[in-house]
Amino acid sequence: MRFPVDLKDKYLKIAQAIGFRPEDVEEHFASGGGHGGQKINKSRNCVELHHIPSNTDVRYQHHRGLHRNRMEAWQLLILKIQEQVQGNASELGQKKHKIEKQKQRRSRRSKQIMLGQKRERSDVKKSRRRIELSEGPA
């Protein structure tokens, strides 16, 4: 397996495990866009990869240089294909699952426990306040 860019061993192992072949990928370079002025708008630093068997596309332009964009586009494509093949067992699948879990609503019971702990903490803080002595008529 020979990739057009130097990838870390991590991505090479993933690609080998899922049977990813670089020959199945079409690579195009496009003019970038967005902030950055002439350097971004006039140079071809946006990388577009198309994996033919899975019909998966990746368009990547986060850096000014083509080489770094190209390397990270290949890494992202490998991770996307891995997610399609392995589902939640993949690295991207696990990240998405973690975010979904964090965004879920708390159960009623856990919310009651949390609010009870907050009330206890509030009471502890109230007990630390300075006691003000009110002066009576003199």
DSSP file (Angstrom, degrees, kcal/mol; ACC not computed):
  #  RESIDUE AA STRUCTURE BP1 BP2  ACC     N-H-->O    O-->H-N    N-H-->O    O-->H-N    TCO  KAPPA ALPHA  PHI   PSI    X-CA   Y-CA   Z-CA
    1    1 A M              0   0    0      0, 0.0     2,-0.5     0, 0.0    20,-0.0   0.000 360.0 360.0 360.0 119.1    0.0    0.0    0.0
    2    2 A R        -     0   0    0      2,-0.0     0, 0.0     0, 0.0     0, 0.0  -0.959 360.0-162.2-122.3 115.8    1.6    3.2   -1.1
    3    3 A F        -     0   0    0     -2,-0.5     4,-0.1     2,-0.2    20,-0.0  -0.673  25.5-127.9 -94.2 150.8    0.1    6.6   -0.2
    4    4 A P  S    S+     0   0    0      0, 0.0     2,-0.3     0, 0.0    -1,-0.1   0.628  95.5  43.6 -72.2 -11.9    0.9    9.8   -2.0
    5    5 A V  S    S-     0   0    0     65,-0.1     2,-0.7    66,-0.1    -2,-0.2  -0.892  96.5-100.1-127.6 160.3    1.7   11.5    1.3
    6    6 A D        -     0   0    0     -2,-0.3     2,-0.3     0, 0.0    65,-0.0  -0.724  45.0-171.0 -82.4 115.0    3.5   10.3    4.4
    7    7 A L        -     0   0    0     -2,-0.7    -4,-0.1     1,-0.1    65,-0.0  -0.737  26.4-102.2-105.0 155.2    1.0    9.1    7.0
    8    8 A K    >>  -     0   0    0     -2,-0.3     4,-1.7     1,-0.1     3,-0.6  -0.318  35.7-108.5 -69.2 158.3    1.5    8.2   10.6
    9    9 A D  H 3> S+     0   0    0      1,-0.2     4,-2.6     2,-0.2     5,-0.2   0.833 116.5  64.5 -57.3 -33.7    1.6    4.5   11.5
   10   10 A K  H 3> S+     0   0    0      1,-0.2     4,-1.9     2,-0.2    -1,-0.2   0.925 106.4  41.0 -56.6 -47.3   -1.7    4.9   13.2
   11   11 A Y  H <> S+     0   0    0     -3,-0.6     4,-2.5     2,-0.2    -1,-0.2   0.824 112.2  55.4 -74.5 -31.3   -3.5    5.7    9.9
   12   12 A L  H  X S+     0   0    0     -4,-1.7     4,-2.1     2,-0.2    -1,-0.2   0.895 108.9  48.1 -66.5 -39.3   -1.6    3.1    8.0
   13   13 A K  H  X S+     0   0    0     -4,-2.6     4,-2.4     2,-0.2    -2,-0.2   0.908 112.1  48.9 -66.4 -42.0   -2.7    0.4   10.4
   14   14 A I  H  X S+     0   0    0     -4,-1.9     4,-2.0    -5,-0.2    -2,-0.2   0.933 111.5  49.8 -62.1 -45.6   -6.3    1.6   10.2
   15   15 A A  H  X>S+     0   0    0     -4,-2.5     5,-2.8     1,-0.2     4,-0.6   0.893 112.5  46.9 -61.5 -40.9   -6.2    1.6    6.4
   16   16 A Q  H ><5S+     0   0    0     -4,-2.1     3,-0.5     3,-0.2    -1,-0.2   0.893 110.3  53.1 -68.3 -39.2   -4.8   -1.9    6.3
   17   17 A A  H 3<5S+     0   0    0     -4,-2.4    -2,-0.2     1,-0.2    -1,-0.2   0.859 114.9  39.7 -65.5 -35.9   -7.3   -3.2    8.8
   18   18 A I  H 3<5S-     0   0    0     -4,-2.0    -1,-0.2    -5,-0.1    -2,-0.2   0.464 113.4-113.7 -94.7  -0.9  -10.3   -1.9    6.8
   19   19 A G  T <<5 +     0   0    0     -4,-0.6     2,-0.3    -3,-0.5    -3,-0.2   0.855  51.1 173.4  74.4  35.0   -8.8   -2.8    3.4
   20   20 A F      < -     0   0    0     -5,-2.8    -1,-0.2    -6,-0.2     3,-0.0  -0.602  13.8-162.9 -78.8 132.5   -8.5    0.8    2.2
   21   21 A R    >   -     0   0    0     -2,-0.3     3,-1.5     1,-0.1     4,-0.0  -0.975  17.5-150.1-120.0 126.0   -6.6    1.1   -1.1
   22   22 A P  G >  S+     0   0    0      0, 0.0     3,-1.5     0, 0.0    -1,-0.1   0.737  94.9  69.7 -64.6 -21.9   -5.2    4.5   -2.2
   23   23 A E  G 3  S+     0   0    0      1,-0.3   -20,-0.0    -3,-0.0    -3,-0.0   0.732  90.1  62.7 -67.6 -20.5   -5.7    3.5   -5.9
   24   24 A D  G <  S+     0   0    0     -3,-1.5    28,-2.4     2,-0.0     2,-0.5   0.352  89.4  90.3 -84.5   6.6   -9.5    3.8   -5.3
   25   25 A V  E <   -A   51   0A   0     -3,-1.5     2,-0.5    26,-0.2    26,-0.2  -0.888  61.8-153.2-113.1 131.8   -9.2    7.5   -4.5
   26   26 A E  E     -A   50   0A   0     24,-2.6    24,-2.3    -2,-0.5     2,-0.5  -0.868  17.1-158.7 -96.9 134.2   -9.4   10.4   -7.0
   27   27 A E  E     +A   49   0A   0     -2,-0.5     2,-0.3    22,-0.2    22,-0.2  -0.955  14.1 173.8-120.7 130.2   -7.5   13.5   -5.8
   28   28 A H  E     -A   48   0A   0     20,-2.7    20,-3.0    -2,-0.5     2,-0.5  -0.957  20.2-145.3-131.7 151.1   -8.1   17.1   -7.0
   29   29 A F  E     -A   47   0A   0     -2,-0.3     2,-0.3    18,-0.2    18,-0.2  -0.970  22.7-178.1-117.5 131.7   -6.7   20.4   -5.9
   30   30 A A  E     -A   46   0A   0     16,-2.9    16,-2.3    -2,-0.5    15,-0.5  -0.831  35.1 -89.8-125.8 162.2   -8.9   23.5   -6.0
   31   31 A S        -     0   0    0     -2,-0.3    13,-0.2    13,-0.2    10,-0.1  -0.465  48.3-126.5 -67.6 142.4   -8.5   27.2   -5.3
   32   32 A G        -     0   0    0     11,-1.4     2,-0.3     8,-1.0    -1,-0.1  -0.087  23.6-160.5 -80.7-175.2   -9.3   28.0   -1.7
   33   33 A G        +     0   0    0     28,-0.1     2,-0.2     2,-0.1    -1,-0.0  -0.956  40.2  50.7-156.6 171.8  -11.7   30.5   -0.3
   34   34 A G  S    S-     0   0    0     -2,-0.3     3,-0.5     2,-0.0     7,-0.1  -0.558  92.7   0.0  95.3-158.5  -12.5   32.5    2.8
   35   35 A H  S    S+     0   0    0     -2,-0.2    -2,-0.1     1,-0.2     0, 0.0  -0.293  95.6  75.0 -67.1 149.5  -10.2   34.6    4.9
   36   36 A G  S >  S-     0   0    0      4,-0.1     3,-0.7     3,-0.0     4,-0.3   0.226  77.5-135.1 132.3 -12.6   -6.6   35.0    4.0
   37   37 A G  T 3>  -     0   0    0     -3,-0.5     4,-2.4     1,-0.2     3,-0.5  -0.355  69.3  -8.1  73.5-146.0   -6.5   37.3    1.0
   38   38 A Q  H 3> S+     0   0    0      1,-0.2     4,-2.4     2,-0.2     5,-0.4   0.854 129.2  59.4 -60.7 -39.7   -4.4   36.7   -2.1
   39   39 A K  H <> S+     0   0    0     -3,-0.7     4,-0.8     1,-0.2    -1,-0.2   0.900 114.9  35.5 -59.4 -41.1   -2.5   33.7   -0.7
   40   40 A I  H  4 S+     0   0    0     -3,-0.5    -8,-1.0    -4,-0.3     5,-0.3   0.917 121.0  45.0 -77.9 -45.1   -5.7   31.7   -0.1
   41   41 A N  H  < S+     0   0    0     -4,-2.4    -2,-0.2     1,-0.2    -3,-0.2   0.745 117.9  40.0 -77.9 -24.0   -7.7   32.9   -3.1
   42   42 A K  H  < S+     0   0    0     -4,-2.4     2,-0.3    -5,-0.2    -1,-0.2   0.679 103.6  71.6 -99.8 -19.0   -5.1   32.6   -5.8
   43   43 A S  S  < S-     0   0    0     -4,-0.8   -11,-1.4    -5,-0.4     2,-1.3  -0.680  80.7-121.0-101.4 153.9   -3.3   29.4   -4.8
   44   44 A R        +     0   0    0     -2,-0.3   -13,-0.2   -13,-0.2    -3,-0.1  -0.734  59.9 134.0 -91.5  91.2   -4.6   25.8   -5.2
   45   45 A N        +     0   0    0     -2,-1.3     2,-0.5   -15,-0.5    18,-0.2   0.314  36.3  99.9-122.7   6.9   -4.4   24.7   -1.6
   46   46 A C  E     -A   30   0A   0    -16,-2.3   -16,-2.9    -3,-0.2     2,-0.5  -0.842  60.2-150.6 -96.6 128.9   -7.8   23.0   -1.1
   47   47 A V  E     -AB  29  60A   0     13,-2.4    13,-2.8    -2,-0.5     2,-0.5  -0.862  10.4-169.9-105.4 129.7   -7.7   19.2   -1.4
   48   48 A E  E     -AB  28  59A   0    -20,-3.0   -20,-2.7    -2,-0.5     2,-0.4  -0.979   5.8-174.5-119.0 122.4  -10.7   17.2   -2.6
   49   49 A L  E     -AB  27  58A   0      9,-3.0     9,-2.5    -2,-0.5     2,-0.5  -0.940   5.7-168.5-117.2 138.5  -10.6   13.4   -2.3
   50   50 A H  E     -AB  26  57A   0    -24,-2.3   -24,-2.6    -2,-0.4     2,-0.8  -0.970  10.8-153.8-129.3 116.8  -13.3   11.1   -3.6
   51   51 A H  E  >> -AB  25  56A   0      5,-3.1     5,-1.3    -2,-0.5     4,-1.3  -0.811  11.4-159.7 -90.0 111.4  -13.3    7.4   -2.6
   52   52 A I  T  45S+     0   0    0    -28,-2.4     3,-0.3    -2,-0.8    -1,-0.2   0.900  81.0  51.4 -65.4 -48.1  -15.0    5.6   -5.5
   53   53 A P  T  45S+     0   0    0      0, 0.0    -1,-0.2     0, 0.0   -28,-0.1   0.885 124.2  28.6 -61.2 -37.7  -16.1    2.3   -3.9
   54   54 A S  T  45S-     0   0    0      2,-0.1    -2,-0.2    -3,-0.1    -3,-0.0   0.511 100.4-130.0 -99.4  -5.2  -17.9    4.0   -1.0
   55   55 A N  T  <5 +     0   0    0     -4,-1.3     2,-0.4    -3,-0.3    -3,-0.2   0.879  52.7 155.8  57.5  40.8  -18.7    7.3   -2.8
   56   56 A T  E   < -B   51   0A   0     -5,-1.3    -5,-3.1     2,-0.0     2,-0.4  -0.845  25.9-160.5-102.8 133.2  -17.3    9.3    0.1
   57   57 A D  E     -B   50   0A   0     -2,-0.4     2,-0.4    -7,-0.2    -7,-0.2  -0.882   8.2-172.0-114.4 144.9  -16.0   12.8   -0.5
   58   58 A V  E     -B   49   0A   0     -9,-2.5    -9,-3.0    -2,-0.4     2,-0.5  -0.997   2.0-174.7-133.3 129.4  -13.6   14.9    1.6
   59   59 A R  E     -B   48   0A   0     -2,-0.4     2,-0.4   -11,-0.2   -11,-0.2  -0.993  14.4-178.7-123.6 122.1  -12.9   18.6    1.0
   60   60 A Y  E     +B   47   0A   0    -13,-2.8   -13,-2.4    -2,-0.5    13,-0.1  -0.978  22.5 145.3-133.8 126.1  -10.2   20.0    3.3
   61   61 A Q        +     0   0    0     -2,-0.4   -28,-0.1   -15,-0.2   -15,-0.1  -0.544  24.0 127.8-156.0  83.0   -8.7   23.5    3.6
   62   62 A H        +     0   0    0      3,-0.1     2,-0.3    -2,-0.1   -16,-0.1   0.569  68.6  48.5-111.8 -15.7   -7.7   24.4    7.1
   63   63 A H  S    S-     0   0    0      2,-0.2     6,-0.0   -18,-0.2   -18,-0.0  -0.781  78.7-121.6-122.9 165.9   -4.1   25.5    6.5
   64   64 A R  S    S+     0   0    0     -2,-0.3     2,-0.2    -3,-0.1    -1,-0.1   0.824  90.0  76.6 -75.3 -31.3   -2.4   27.8    4.0
   65   65 A G  S  > S-     0   0    0      1,-0.1     4,-1.4    -3,-0.0    -2,-0.2  -0.579  71.0-143.6 -89.0 144.5   -0.1   25.1    2.7
   66   66 A L  H  > S+     0   0    0     -2,-0.2     4,-2.8     2,-0.2     5,-0.2   0.885  96.1  58.4 -68.7 -41.4   -1.1   22.4    0.3
   67   67 A H  H  > S+     0   0    0      1,-0.2     4,-2.3     2,-0.2    -1,-0.2   0.923 108.7  43.2 -60.5 -46.8    1.1   19.7    1.8
   68   68 A R  H  > S+     0   0    0      1,-0.2     4,-2.3     2,-0.2    -1,-0.2   0.900 114.9  50.1 -67.5 -40.3   -0.4   19.9    5.3
   69   69 A N  H  X S+     0   0    0     -4,-1.4     4,-2.0     1,-0.2    -1,-0.2   0.901 110.9  50.8 -61.3 -40.6   -4.0   20.1    3.9
   70   70 A R  H  X S+     0   0    0     -4,-2.8     4,-2.0     2,-0.2    -2,-0.2   0.919 110.4  47.9 -65.4 -44.5   -3.3   17.1    1.7
   71   71 A M  H  X S+     0   0    0     -4,-2.3     4,-1.9     1,-0.2    -1,-0.2   0.926 114.4  45.3 -62.9 -45.7   -2.0   15.0    4.6
   72   72 A E  H  X S+     0   0    0     -4,-2.3     4,-2.4     1,-0.2    -1,-0.2   0.810 108.9  56.9 -71.6 -28.8   -4.9   15.8    6.9
   73   73 A A  H  X S+     0   0    0     -4,-2.0     4,-2.4    -5,-0.2    -1,-0.2   0.917 107.8  47.9 -65.8 -42.5   -7.4   15.2    4.1
   74   74 A W  H  X S+     0   0    0     -4,-2.0     4,-2.2     2,-0.2    -2,-0.2   0.907 111.8  50.1 -63.8 -41.4   -6.1   11.7    3.6
   75   75 A Q  H  X S+     0   0    0     -4,-1.9     4,-2.2     1,-0.2    -2,-0.2   0.928 111.6  48.1 -61.9 -45.0   -6.2   11.1    7.4
   76   76 A L  H  X S+     0   0    0     -4,-2.4     4,-2.4     1,-0.2    -2,-0.2   0.896 109.9  52.2 -64.0 -40.3   -9.8   12.3    7.5
   77   77 A L  H  X S+     0   0    0     -4,-2.4     4,-2.4     2,-0.2     5,-0.2   0.918 109.0  50.1 -62.7 -43.0  -10.8   10.1    4.5
   78   78 A I  H  X S+     0   0    0     -4,-2.2     4,-2.2     1,-0.2    -1,-0.2   0.914 111.8  48.2 -61.1 -43.0   -9.3    7.0    6.2
   79   79 A L  H  X S+     0   0    0     -4,-2.2     4,-2.1     2,-0.2    13,-0.3   0.882 110.7  51.1 -66.4 -37.7  -11.2    7.8    9.4
   80   80 A K  H  X S+     0   0    0     -4,-2.4     4,-1.9     2,-0.2    -2,-0.2   0.915 111.4  46.9 -65.0 -42.7  -14.5    8.4    7.5
   81   81 A I  H  X S+     0   0    0     -4,-2.4     4,-2.2     1,-0.2    -2,-0.2   0.894 110.8  53.2 -65.7 -39.3  -14.2    5.0    5.7
   82   82 A Q  H  X S+     0   0    0     -4,-2.2     4,-3.3    -5,-0.2     5,-0.4   0.901 107.3  51.8 -61.3 -40.2  -13.4    3.3    9.0
   83   83 A E  H  X S+     0   0    0     -4,-2.1     4,-2.0     1,-0.2    -1,-0.2   0.895 109.7  49.3 -64.6 -39.0  -16.5    4.8   10.5
   84   84 A Q  H  < S+     0   0    0     -4,-1.9    -1,-0.2     2,-0.2    -2,-0.2   0.889 118.2  39.7 -65.6 -38.6  -18.6    3.5    7.6
   85   85 A V  H  < S+     0   0    0     -4,-2.2    -2,-0.2    -5,-0.1    -3,-0.2   0.929 129.8  25.3 -77.3 -46.5  -17.1    0.0    7.9
   86   86 A Q  H >< S-     0   0    0     -4,-3.3     3,-1.3     1,-0.2     2,-0.2   0.611  84.7-163.3-100.2 -13.9  -16.9   -0.4   11.7
   87   87 A G  G >< S+     0   0    0     -4,-2.0     3,-1.6    -5,-0.4     6,-0.4  -0.474  72.7   0.2  69.4-131.8  -19.6    2.0   13.0
   88   88 A N  G 3  S+     0   0    0      1,-0.3    -1,-0.3    -2,-0.2     9,-0.1   0.623 124.4  70.5 -70.5 -12.5  -19.4    2.9   16.7
   89   89 A A  G <  S+     0   0    0     -3,-1.3    -1,-0.3    -6,-0.1    -2,-0.2   0.658  84.8  90.3 -76.1 -14.6  -16.3    0.8   17.1
   90   90 A S  S <> S-     0   0    0     -3,-1.6     4,-2.2    -7,-0.2     5,-0.2  -0.269  90.7-110.6 -79.1 168.2  -14.3    3.3   15.0
   91   91 A E  H  > S+     0   0    0      2,-0.2     4,-1.9     1,-0.2     5,-0.1   0.934 119.1  44.0 -64.5 -47.8  -12.4    6.3   16.4
   92   92 A L  H  > S+     0   0    0    -13,-0.3     4,-2.6     1,-0.2     5,-0.2   0.889 112.1  54.5 -64.7 -38.3  -14.9    8.9   14.9
   93   93 A G  H  > S+     0   0    0     -6,-0.4     4,-2.4     1,-0.2    -1,-0.2   0.893 107.8  49.1 -61.9 -40.3  -17.8    6.8   16.0
   94   94 A Q  H  X S+     0   0    0     -4,-2.2     4,-2.3     2,-0.2    -1,-0.2   0.892 110.8  50.1 -67.3 -38.9  -16.6    6.8   19.6
   95   95 A K  H  X S+     0   0    0     -4,-1.9     4,-2.1     2,-0.2    -2,-0.2   0.927 112.4  47.1 -64.0 -44.2  -16.1   10.6   19.5
   96   96 A K  H  X S+     0   0    0     -4,-2.6     4,-2.4     1,-0.2    -2,-0.2   0.907 111.6  50.9 -63.7 -41.0  -19.6   11.1   18.1
   97   97 A H  H  X S+     0   0    0     -4,-2.4     4,-2.5     1,-0.2    -1,-0.2   0.901 108.8  51.9 -62.6 -40.9  -21.1    8.7   20.7
   98   98 A K  H  X S+     0   0    0     -4,-2.3     4,-2.1     1,-0.2    -1,-0.2   0.914 110.6  47.7 -62.1 -43.2  -19.3   10.6   23.5
   99   99 A I  H  X S+     0   0    0     -4,-2.1     4,-1.9     2,-0.2    -1,-0.2   0.903 110.8  51.7 -65.4 -41.0  -20.7   13.9   22.4
  100  100 A E  H  X S+     0   0    0     -4,-2.4     4,-1.0     1,-0.2    -2,-0.2   0.917 109.7  49.9 -60.6 -43.0  -24.2   12.4   22.1
  101  101 A K  H  < S+     0   0    0     -4,-2.5     3,-0.4     1,-0.2    -1,-0.2   0.891 110.0  50.7 -62.6 -39.3  -23.9   11.1   25.6
  102  102 A Q  H  < S+     0   0    0     -4,-2.1    -1,-0.2     1,-0.2    -2,-0.2   0.844 111.1  48.4 -67.7 -32.4  -22.8   14.5   26.9
  103  103 A K  H  < S+     0   0    0     -4,-1.9    -1,-0.2    -5,-0.1    -2,-0.2   0.623  87.9 109.5 -84.4 -12.4  -25.7   16.2   25.2
  104  104 A Q  S  < S-     0   0    0     -4,-1.0     2,-0.1    -3,-0.4     3,-0.1  -0.248  78.1-103.9 -63.1 150.8  -28.3   13.8   26.5
  105  105 A R        -     0   0    0      1,-0.1    -1,-0.1     0, 0.0     2,-0.1  -0.444  38.9-107.1 -70.9 148.6  -30.7   15.1   29.1
  106  106 A R        -     0   0    0     -2,-0.1    -1,-0.1     1,-0.1     2,-0.1  -0.411  36.8-104.6 -71.3 152.1  -30.1   13.9   32.7
  107  107 A S     >  -     0   0    0      1,-0.1     4,-2.2    -2,-0.1     5,-0.2  -0.390  31.2-111.4 -71.3 159.5  -32.4   11.4   34.1
  108  108 A R  H  > S+     0   0    0      1,-0.2     4,-2.1     2,-0.2     5,-0.1   0.904 116.7  50.3 -59.8 -42.4  -35.0   12.7   36.6
  109  109 A R  H  > S+     0   0    0      1,-0.2     4,-2.3     2,-0.2    -1,-0.2   0.926 110.5  47.4 -65.0 -46.0  -33.3   10.9   39.5
  110  110 A S  H  > S+     0   0    0      1,-0.2     4,-2.4     2,-0.2    -1,-0.2   0.859 110.8  53.2 -66.5 -32.6  -29.8   12.1   38.7
  111  111 A K  H  X S+     0   0    0     -4,-2.2     4,-2.5     2,-0.2    -1,-0.2   0.902 108.4  49.8 -67.2 -39.8  -31.1   15.7   38.4
  112  112 A Q  H  X S+     0   0    0     -4,-2.1     4,-2.2     2,-0.2    -2,-0.2   0.913 111.5  48.8 -63.1 -42.3  -32.8   15.4   41.8
  113  113 A I  H  X S+     0   0    0     -4,-2.3     4,-2.2     2,-0.2    -2,-0.2   0.932 111.7  49.1 -62.8 -45.4  -29.5   14.2   43.3
  114  114 A M  H  X S+     0   0    0     -4,-2.4     4,-2.0     1,-0.2    -2,-0.2   0.921 112.1  47.5 -61.3 -44.9  -27.5   17.0   41.7
  115  115 A L  H  X S+     0   0    0     -4,-2.5     4,-2.2     1,-0.2    -1,-0.2   0.869 109.8  53.9 -66.5 -35.3  -30.0   19.7   42.9
  116  116 A G  H  X S+     0   0    0     -4,-2.2     4,-2.2     2,-0.2    -1,-0.2   0.909 108.7  49.1 -62.5 -42.3  -29.9   18.2   46.4
  117  117 A Q  H  X S+     0   0    0     -4,-2.2     4,-2.2     1,-0.2    -2,-0.2   0.874 109.6  52.2 -65.5 -36.9  -26.1   18.4   46.5
  118  118 A K  H  X S+     0   0    0     -4,-2.0     4,-2.3     2,-0.2    -2,-0.2   0.907 108.7  50.3 -65.1 -41.3  -26.3   22.0   45.3
  119  119 A R  H  X S+     0   0    0     -4,-2.2     4,-2.4     2,-0.2    -2,-0.2   0.926 109.9  50.3 -62.7 -43.8  -28.7   22.9   48.1
  120  120 A E  H  X S+     0   0    0     -4,-2.2     4,-2.0     1,-0.2    -1,-0.2   0.918 111.3  48.6 -59.5 -43.3  -26.4   21.3   50.7
  121  121 A R  H  X S+     0   0    0     -4,-2.2     4,-2.1     1,-0.2    -1,-0.2   0.884 109.6  52.8 -64.1 -38.8  -23.5   23.3   49.3
  122  122 A S  H  X S+     0   0    0     -4,-2.3     4,-2.4     1,-0.2    -1,-0.2   0.906 107.6  51.2 -63.0 -42.3  -25.6   26.5   49.4
  123  123 A D  H  X S+     0   0    0     -4,-2.4     4,-1.9     1,-0.2    -1,-0.2   0.895 108.0  52.4 -63.3 -39.5  -26.4   25.9   53.0
  124  124 A V  H  X S+     0   0    0     -4,-2.0     4,-0.6     1,-0.2    -1,-0.2   0.915 110.9  47.5 -62.1 -42.8  -22.7   25.4   53.9
  125  125 A K  H >< S+     0   0    0     -4,-2.1     3,-0.8     1,-0.2     4,-0.4   0.878 109.1  53.6 -67.9 -37.0  -21.9   28.7   52.2
  126  126 A K  H >< S+     0   0    0     -4,-2.4     3,-1.3     1,-0.2    -1,-0.2   0.873 102.9  58.0 -63.9 -35.5  -24.8   30.5   54.0
  127  127 A S  H 3< S+     0   0    0     -4,-1.9    -1,-0.2     1,-0.3    -2,-0.2   0.685  99.8  59.7 -69.9 -15.5  -23.5   29.3   57.4
  128  128 A R  T << S+     0   0    0     -3,-0.8    -1,-0.3    -4,-0.6    -2,-0.2   0.566  80.6 113.9 -87.0  -9.0  -20.1   31.0   56.7
  129  129 A R  S <  S-     0   0    0     -3,-1.3     2,-0.2    -4,-0.4    -3,-0.0  -0.228  77.5 -98.4 -66.1 153.7  -21.6   34.5   56.4
  130  130 A R        -     0   0    0      1,-0.1     2,-0.6     0, 0.0    -1,-0.1  -0.473  34.5-125.2 -71.7 137.9  -20.8   37.1   58.9
  131  131 A I        -     0   0    0     -2,-0.2     2,-0.6    -3,-0.1    -1,-0.1  -0.736  21.2-149.6 -86.8 126.1  -23.3   37.6   61.6
  132  132 A E        -     0   0    0     -2,-0.6     2,-0.6     2,-0.0    -1,-0.0  -0.847   5.6-144.4-100.0 127.1  -24.5   41.1   61.9
  133  133 A L        -     0   0    0     -2,-0.6     2,-0.5     1,-0.0    -2,-0.0  -0.770  11.7-143.1 -90.8 125.7  -25.6   42.3   65.3
  134  134 A S        -     0   0    0     -2,-0.6     2,-0.4     1,-0.0    -2,-0.0  -0.755  14.5-132.8 -90.0 132.4  -28.5   44.7   65.2
  135  135 A E        -     0   0    0     -2,-0.5     3,-0.1     1,-0.1    -1,-0.0  -0.678  18.8-145.8 -86.2 132.6  -28.3   47.5   67.7
  136  136 A G        -     0   0    0     -2,-0.4     2,-0.1     1,-0.2    -1,-0.1  -0.206  43.1 -59.1 -84.0-179.2  -31.4   48.1   69.7
  137  137 A P              0   0    0      0, 0.0    -1,-0.2     0, 0.0     0, 0.0  -0.416 360.0 360.0 -63.6 133.7  -32.6   51.5   71.0
  138  138 A A              0   0    0     -2,-0.1    -2,-0.0    -3,-0.1    -3,-0.0   0.413 360.0 360.0-108.6 360.0  -30.1   53.1   73.3
